[in-house]
Amino acid sequence: MQQAIPHINDEELARALEAILMVIDAPASMQDLAEALSISVEQVGLVLENLRDEYDREQRGFELREVAGGWRIYSRPQYDPFVSRFIVGNHTQKLTQAALETLAVVAYRQPVTRQKVSAIRGVNVDSVIRNLTARGLIEDAGETASGATLFRTTEEFLERMGLRSLDELSPLAPHLPDREELDEIAQTWENQ
């Protein structure tokens, strides 16, 4: 049986939301937060925006972000070197270069088959795909007409990247080689 929530003032409501946001391991929707606190979605939205503004104003070591359809507390980007050093010091496993490259291909080309990712990267990606799937960063997105499995990124990917949607991915065009560089690369391959 769920315990009844007594009526609380705005300050207590903000602290209750903070307490919830500190313990969640995935972004929480405003609807879920509203239901948990027996208040309106609009009231939750207002309090979350006020908390976000407060954290920004005070330049706390963390910030409140709306990502992947919900809200969650993240460390501020300027403190990433310290957080990384702490995490690496505690031997948390990071993604390999191969995993990062494969994840990028899936993110930008999704839904995409394992064979297409292998063709783009020029190497077999079977074990990397299994690893990314096991970590919850990519998932099965159905099959092609020929029966090949399609893969796409997950909500976990959006959350870890701090994105609300795939529309927030950086455009690729500025990072691609221009026509002259592509010709040089092709020439190098032909001469080998």
Secondary structure, 3 states (H helix, E strand, C coil): CCCCCCCCCHHHHHHHHHHHHHHCCCCECHHHHHHHHCCCHHHHHHHHHHHHHHHHHHCCCEEEEEECCEEEEEECHHHHHHHHHHHHHCCCCCCCHHHHHHHHHHHHHCCEEHHHHHHHHCCCCHHHHHHHHHCCCEEEEEECCCCCEEEEECHHHHHHHCCCCHHHCCCCHHHCCCHHHHHHHHHHHHCC
